[in-house]
Amino acid sequence: MAQVRNKKLLTNISSRIKELRNKKGITQEDFYNDTGINIGRIERAVNDLSVSTLERICVYFDISLKDFFKGI
């Protein structure tokens, strides 16, 4: 089965992640050093991200998945 990409959804998710990162004053490099996740590619909506990766991002920013999606 081919993977389905919803570009608009990915763009909204990536914008929300960037907003959270900027609110905390965290650089992409700091985020990578803290988590091992390349947030730059995610923020540009280059790749799909897994639910597990999104959950790790939410834990890092101390936000629930439910609250994360309220902002979209």
N, C-alpha and C positions, 0 to 999 in steps of 0.2 A: 504494500500500500504506500502510495506516495505521501510525502509529508505536506501538510497544508500550511501555508504561510498567510497570516492576516497582517499585512503591512501596517494598516491603520492601528490595530491593537498593539503591535510591537512598538510602533512609534509612540503611542500613549504611555506604554509601560516604561520605555526608555526615558521619556521626558519626566515621568514621575520619579524614577530612580535618580536622575540628574538633579531634580529639584531637592530631593531629600539630602543628597550628597552636598549640594551647595549650601543648604540651610545649616548643615553641621560644620561647614568650612573644611571639608575633607577633600584633598586632592585625589585624582585617580591613582596616582602612585601610592599614596598612603593607604587607600582602599585596597589596592593590590597587595601591598606589604602585609596588611592586617588579615586579609582573607584568602589570597591566592587567586582571586577572581579578576579577570581582565574586564573591568567595568567599561573601559573605553569602547570596546566592540559592542557591548550591550547598549550603551547610551547612544550609539550611532545606529542601532537596530540592524546591524550587519548580520547577526546570527540570532536564531531562535534561542531562547533560554529555557531550561527545564524548570519545572515547578520546584524541584529540589534546590536549584540555584537561586530562584526567586525567594524561596523560604530562607535560605542562608543570608541573602541580602536584607530581608526584613528583620531577621534576628540581629544583624549588625546594626541596623538603624533603630532597633527597639520598637518595631511597629508590627502589628499583626497583618496577616495576609488580607483579612477582611478590611482593616483600615487602609491598607495600601490601595486596594481597589476602590475604596470610597473616593479617593482623590483622582480617579480617572473618569 
